[in-house]
């Protein structure tokens, strides 16, 4: 007979067993969380690598003289005579699309460009991206539309800021005063770099290439603070002109005479490491010599809001075979429509003033430009201006600040609906008032001469006008 013994576990035995179970469970838990931690870290690392900031440089392909591309297409490759047509003195537009940027963190981007190539003057300085006027070619005279946001995924209403491009140096130049004189002759609006989704904090030269060398590069730094993960920077490379650089033994010292290899615009470096290959070239074969002098010389074009619309005024210094002007309007600065034709003065060497009132402007900002037609049907189009009108027009508005940047003096042109006292304020970048003055304003256009009322240090300031509760937008000015 077999005896079955049933041993009852003592409390001590039960305690040891429970301990072994707890240790095993704890071990499994630790193993599980370790695996999960490694998995999550790998996932985060992969995600981090996938969303690292990147930048891509494009340039504008505008087709040929016979078959222009409008709006221009933005491409990564080099451009030759079969993809682009430019004239010396125009600017080739560039677009830099930057993605996955940390919002609010300042970025430094360094751009390089050939100032000389093959002993010729290539890109002699940078300009606004839309600097292709006057636009006169053998087979067409209408400028191509340049939409800076095509291909970026950003909407047409994306906010943007601008910043003045500093003047280039003429030290060591083979032509006295160049390219500084050519740059300074541009309107202030043509000397701006534009950033969508961010604020440009400063622009400065890292190094300016020697104009005495056969091949030389200038590098310029742009510091900006993005307000969104995707930001777009646009500018133009001014194509060196024989009108500025002259000839050697009958051969032009300018971009259109460069042969054998293109001249280049490059992204050199930025705050987020390697940029890879970011080099875009333009062949001299895509560039013609400068055009003949214009038959009409426009010395000013401006507009102001008036009770019945927007009043536009322009002056000509001389006119040759001028049949008529066509005034065009746009709500976005890209697509224009003709609103009226204004008879020209035919042939004259005297200053002529023209005035026109647009009685049906859009609310907010309106863009205007002039086209001019000769008696033989030849046409050319001039640079546009912008004017705020309609319901958004203020009874007090700044028309223009000139020059800007300024050395010590500037003229402020403004419009007032009333004959009253207007308070002028100059503010520093922190918004602190550094100067104020009470001005006696007449009804209509007024001109104020700052004339070095105080000594301002070099840098950025803002000027604003007010009449009681009515205050203008603060206008950015730069003291050189």
C-alpha positions in Angstrom: 0.0 0.0 0.0 1.3 3.3 -1.0 1.0 6.3 1.2 0.5 9.8 -0.3 1.9 12.5 1.8 0.5 16.0 1.3 2.9 18.6 2.6 1.4 21.9 3.5 3.6 24.8 2.5 4.8 26.8 5.4 4.4 30.6 5.4 8.1 30.9 4.7 7.8 28.6 1.7 4.9 30.6 0.3 6.9 33.8 0.8 9.9 32.5 -1.2 7.6 31.3 -4.0 5.9 34.7 -4.2 9.3 36.4 -4.3 10.4 34.2 -7.3 7.2 35.1 -9.2 7.6 38.8 -8.5 11.3 38.8 -9.6 10.3 36.9 -12.8 7.5 39.4 -13.5 9.7 42.3 -12.8 12.3 40.9 -15.2 9.8 40.5 -18.0 8.5 44.1 -17.4 12.0 45.5 -17.5 12.7 43.6 -20.8 9.4 44.8 -22.3 10.0 48.5 -21.4 13.6 48.2 -22.7 12.5 46.9 -26.0 9.8 49.6 -26.2 12.3 52.3 -25.3 14.7 51.1 -28.0 11.9 50.9 -30.6 10.7 54.4 -29.8 14.2 55.9 -29.9 14.8 54.3 -33.3 11.5 55.6 -34.5 12.3 59.1 -33.2 15.8 59.0 -34.7 14.3 57.9 -38.1 11.7 60.7 -37.9 14.4 63.2 -37.0 16.5 62.2 -40.0 13.4 62.4 -42.2 12.5 65.9 -41.2 16.0 67.5 -41.1 16.0 71.1 -42.5 16.8 71.2 -46.2 17.3 74.0 -48.9 16.9 73.8 -52.6 18.1 76.5 -55.1 16.1 77.2 -58.3 16.5 79.7 -61.1 13.9 81.1 -63.5 13.6 79.6 -67.0 11.8 82.1 -69.1 12.1 80.4 -72.5 13.4 82.0 -75.7 12.7 85.3 -77.4 10.5 83.5 -79.9 8.7 81.3 -77.4 8.8 83.0 -73.9 7.6 81.0 -70.9 5.2 83.0 -68.7 4.9 82.6 -65.8 8.5 81.5 -65.6 9.2 78.0 -64.4 11.7 77.4 -61.6 14.3 74.8 -62.4 17.4 73.2 -60.8 19.6 73.0 -63.9 21.8 75.4 -65.8 20.3 77.7 -68.4 21.5 78.3 -71.9 20.1 80.2 -74.9 17.5 77.5 -75.6 15.9 77.9 -72.1 16.3 81.5 -71.2 16.6 85.0 -72.7 18.0 88.0 -70.8 19.6 91.4 -71.6 22.7 92.7 -69.8 21.5 94.9 -66.9 18.5 92.7 -66.1 18.5 90.3 -63.2 18.2 86.5 -63.4 15.7 85.5 -60.6 16.5 82.9 -58.0 14.3 81.0 -55.5 15.5 79.1 -52.4 12.9 76.8 -50.9 13.7 75.8 -47.3 11.7 73.1 -45.5 11.4 71.6 -42.0 12.9 74.7 -40.4 12.6 75.2 -36.6 10.2 78.0 -36.2 11.6 81.1 -34.4 15.3 79.9 -34.6 17.6 82.3 -36.5 19.1 80.8 -39.7 22.3 82.0 -41.4 22.4 81.3 -45.2 25.5 82.2 -47.2 25.1 82.7 -51.0 28.0 82.9 -53.4 28.0 84.2 -57.0 30.6 84.8 -59.7 31.4 88.5 -60.0 34.0 87.6 -62.7 34.2 84.7 -65.0 36.7 84.2 -67.9 38.0 87.8 -67.2 34.5 89.2 -67.8 32.0 90.7 -65.3 29.3 88.2 -64.5 26.8 88.8 -61.6 28.0 92.2 -60.3 25.5 92.4 -57.4 22.1 91.2 -56.1 18.7 92.8 -56.6 15.0 92.3 -56.2 13.8 89.1 -57.9 11.6 91.0 -60.4 14.1 93.2 -62.3 13.6 92.4 -66.0 12.4 95.8 -67.3 12.7 97.4 -69.7 11.9 94.3 -71.7 12.7 94.8 -75.3 13.6 91.9 -77.6 13.4 91.4 -81.3 10.3 89.2 -81.2 8.4 90.3 -78.0 8.3 93.2 -75.5 6.0 91.9 -72.8 7.8 90.8 -69.6 7.3 87.3 -68.3 5.4 87.0 -65.1 7.6 85.9 -62.1 5.6 84.2 -59.4 8.0 83.5 -56.5 5.8 80.9 -54.9 5.3 78.5 -57.9 6.4 75.0 -56.8 6.7 75.9 -53.1 3.3 74.6 -51.9 2.6 78.1 -50.3 -0.5 80.0 -51.1 -0.5 83.3 -53.0 -1.4 85.2 -49.8 1.6 84.0 -47.8 3.1 86.8 -45.8 6.5 88.2 -46.7 9.1 90.7 -45.5 11.8 92.5 -47.4 15.3 93.8 -46.5 17.6 96.2 -48.3 20.6 94.6 -50.0 23.8 96.4 -49.1 25.7 98.2 -51.9 28.7 96.3 -53.4 32.2 97.7 -53.1 34.1 99.2 -56.0 37.5 98.7 -54.3 40.1 97.6 -56.9 37.6 97.9 -59.7 39.0 98.3 -63.3 36.2 100.8 -63.9 36.2 103.6 -61.3 33.0 103.6 -59.1 31.6 100.3 -60.5 29.6 98.3 -59.6 28.6 100.7 -56.8 27.3 103.4 -59.1 25.2 101.0 -61.1 23.6 99.6 -57.9 23.0 103.0 -56.4 21.2 104.1 -59.6 18.5 101.5 -59.0 15.2 102.5 -57.2 15.0 101.4 -53.6 12.3 98.9 -54.5 14.7 97.1 -56.8 17.4 96.7 -54.1 15.4 94.4 -51.8 15.6 90.7 -50.9 12.2 89.0 -50.1 11.4 86.2 -47.6 8.1 84.5 -47.4 7.2 83.1 -44.0 9.8 84.8 -42.0 11.7 88.0 -41.2 15.1 88.9 -42.6 17.2 90.2 -39.7 20.3 91.4 -41.6 22.2 91.0 -44.8 26.0 91.5 -45.0 29.0 90.6 -47.2 31.2 87.7 -46.0 33.8 88.4 -48.7 33.7 90.5 -51.8 35.6 88.9 -54.7 38.4 90.7 -56.4 37.3 92.4 -59.6 40.9 92.2 -60.9 40.9 88.4 -61.1 39.8 86.3 -64.0 37.4 84.3 -61.9 36.2 85.6 -58.5 33.3 85.0 -56.2 31.5 87.2 -53.7 29.7 85.7 -50.7 26.8 87.3 -48.9 25.1 86.2 -45.7 21.4 86.4 -45.0 20.3 86.0 -41.4 16.6 85.4 -41.0 14.0 84.0 -38.6 11.4 81.7 -40.1 7.7 82.0 -38.9 6.8 78.6 -40.5 8.5 75.3 -41.2 8.6 76.2 -45.0 10.2 79.5 -46.0 11.1 80.9 -49.4 13.9 83.4 -50.1 13.9 85.1 -53.5 16.3 87.5 -55.2 17.9 88.4 -58.5 21.5 88.2 -59.8 22.2 91.5 -61.7 23.8 90.6 -65.1 26.9 92.7 -65.7 26.4 95.2 -68.5 28.9 96.5 -71.1 27.3 99.9 -70.4 28.9 99.8 -67.0 32.1 97.7 -67.7 33.0 98.9 -71.2 35.2 97.2 -73.8 38.8 95.9 -74.1 40.1 95.9 -77.7 36.6 96.0 -79.0 35.3 93.1 -76.9 32.7 93.8 -74.2 33.8 93.2 -70.6 30.4 92.0 -69.6 28.3 88.8 -69.0 26.9 88.5 -72.5 30.4 87.9 -73.9 31.3 85.0 -71.6 31.7 81.9 -73.6 32.7 78.3 -72.9 31.1 78.0 -69.5 28.2 79.5 -67.6 28.6 81.9 -64.6 27.1 80.7 -61.3 24.9 81.4 -58.3 25.5 79.0 -55.3 24.3 78.2 -51.9 27.6 77.9 -50.0 26.6 77.0 -46.4 24.0 77.4 -43.7 23.1 76.8 -40.1 22.1 73.2 -40.6 25.2 71.5 -42.1 25.8 70.3 -45.6 23.7 71.7 -48.5 25.0 69.2 -51.1 25.4 70.5 -54.6 23.5 73.8 -54.9 25.0 75.5 -58.0 23.1 77.0 -60.8 24.7 78.4 -64.0 23.6 80.9 -66.7 25.4 80.8 -70.0 26.5 84.0 -71.7 24.7 82.7 -74.8 21.4 83.4 -73.1 22.3 87.1 -72.6 22.1 89.9 -75.2 23.8 93.2 -75.1 22.0 96.2 -73.5 19.1 97.7 -75.5 19.2 101.0 -77.3 18.1 104.1 -75.3 14.4 104.2 -74.6 12.3 106.6 -76.8 10.6 107.7 -73.6 12.4 108.6 -70.4 10.2 108.4 -67.3 11.7 110.2 -64.3 8.9 109.5 -61.8 5.7 107.4 -61.4 3.7 107.7 -58.2 0.1 107.3 -56.8 -1.9 108.5 -53.9 -5.4 107.7 -52.5 -7.9 110.6 -53.1 -11.6 110.8 -52.2 -12.7 109.5 -55.6 -10.1 106.8 -56.1 -6.4 106.7 -56.7 -4.6 109.5 -58.4 -1.6 108.4 -60.6 1.1 110.8 -61.8 4.1 110.4 -64.0 6.7 112.7 -65.6 8.8 112.2 -68.7 12.1 114.0 -69.4 11.9 113.5 -73.2 9.8 111.6 -75.7 10.5 110.3 -79.2 7.6 109.0 -81.4 5.5 108.4 -78.3 2.0 107.5 -79.5 0.3 106.6 -76.1 0.7 105.1 -72.7 -1.4 102.2 -71.4 -2.1 102.2 -67.7 -2.4 98.7 -66.2 -3.7 97.6 -62.8 -3.2 94.4 -60.7 -4.5 93.2 -57.4 -1.6 90.7 -56.8 1.3 92.3 -58.6 1.4 89.4 -61.1 -1.6 89.5 -63.4 -2.3 92.9 -64.9 -5.2 94.3 -67.0 -5.3 97.5 -69.0 -7.6 100.1 -67.6 -7.1 103.0 -70.0 -4.9 104.5 -72.8 -3.5 108.0 -72.4 -2.2 110.0 -75.4 1.6 110.7 -75.5 3.3 113.9 -76.5 4.9 112.6 -79.7 8.3 114.2 -79.8 9.5 116.6 -77.1 12.6 117.3 -75.1 10.7 119.1 -72.3 9.4 117.6 -69.1 5.8 116.5 -69.4 3.5 115.6 -66.5 0.6 113.2 -66.8 -2.2 112.7 -64.3 -4.9 110.0 -64.2 -7.5 109.1 -61.5 -8.5 105.5 -61.2 -12.1 105.7 -59.9 -12.5 102.0 -59.4 -9.5 100.7 -57.5 -9.7 97.5 -55.4 -9.9 97.7 -51.7 -6.4 97.5 -50.2 -3.2 97.4 -52.2 -3.4 98.1 -56.0 -0.4 97.6 -58.3 0.0 99.9 -61.4 2.4 99.9 -64.3 2.8 101.8 -67.5 3.3 100.4 -71.0 4.4 102.8 -73.8 3.6 102.4 -77.5 5.4 104.2 -80.4 3.8 105.3 -83.6 5.3 102.2 -85.3 3.6 99.9 -82.8 6.7 99.1 -80.7 6.0 98.7 -77.0 7.9 98.5 -73.7 6.7 98.1 -70.1 8.1 100.0 -67.1 8.5 99.1 -63.4 5.2 98.9 -61.3 4.3 100.8 -58.2 1.8 99.9 -55.4 -0.8 102.2 -53.8 -3.4 101.5 -51.1 -6.9 102.6 -52.0 -10.6 101.8 -51.8 -12.2 101.4 -48.4 -8.8 100.6 -46.9 -7.3 103.9 -47.9 -6.4 106.2 -45.1 -6.9 109.9 -44.9 -3.2 110.0 -43.9 -0.7 108.0 -45.9 3.0 107.9 -46.6 3.6 108.1 -50.4 7.4 107.7 -50.5 10.7 108.0 -48.5 13.7 108.9 -50.7 16.5 108.0 -50.7 16.2 104.8 -48.6 18.9 103.9 -47.3 20.0 107.5 -46.6 23.1 109.1 -45.4 21.7 112.0 -43.3 18.9 113.6 -45.3 15.7 112.1 -46.7 12.5 113.4 -48.2 9.2 112.1 -46.8 6.2 112.5 -49.2 2.8 112.0 -47.6 -0.8 112.7 -48.3 -3.3 114.3 -45.9 -7.0 114.8 -46.5 -7.1 117.6 -44.0 -5.2 120.9 -43.3 -4.1 120.1 -39.8 -1.1 119.2 -37.6 0.7 116.0 -38.3 3.1 114.4 -35.8 6.1 112.7 -37.3 8.0 110.1 -35.2 11.2 108.2 -35.8 11.5 105.0 -33.8 14.4 102.6 -33.2 13.9 98.8 -33.8 12.7 98.4 -30.2 9.9 100.9 -30.8 11.4 103.6 -28.7 10.9 107.1 -30.1 14.2 108.8 -31.0 12.8 111.9 -32.7 9.4 113.7 -33.1 8.2 116.8 -34.7 4.9 118.5 -35.3 4.3 119.3 -39.0 1.8 121.8 -40.5 0.1 119.7 -43.2 -1.9 121.0 -46.1 -4.7 119.2 -47.8 -3.2 116.9 -50.4 0.4 116.0 -51.0 3.0 117.2 -48.5 6.8 116.9 -48.6 8.9 116.9 -45.4 12.7 117.3 -45.5 14.4 115.6 -42.6 17.7 117.3 -43.4 19.8 115.8 -40.6 17.5 117.2 -37.8 19.4 114.8 -35.4 22.4 112.6 -35.8 21.2 109.1 -36.2 23.6 106.1 -35.8 23.9 103.7 -38.6 21.1 101.1 -38.6 17.4 100.5 -39.0 14.7 102.9 -38.0 11.0 103.3 -38.6 9.1 106.5 -39.5 5.4 107.0 -38.8 2.8 109.9 -39.0 -0.2 110.5 -36.9 -3.2 112.9 -36.7 -4.9 112.2 -33.4 -6.1 108.6 -33.5 -5.3 108.3 -37.2 -1.8 106.7 -37.6 0.1 105.5 -40.7 1.9 102.2 -40.9 5.5 102.5 -39.7 7.8 102.7 -42.7 11.2 101.1 -42.4 14.2 103.3 -43.2 17.9 102.6 -43.1 20.7 105.0 -42.1 23.9 104.1 -44.0 
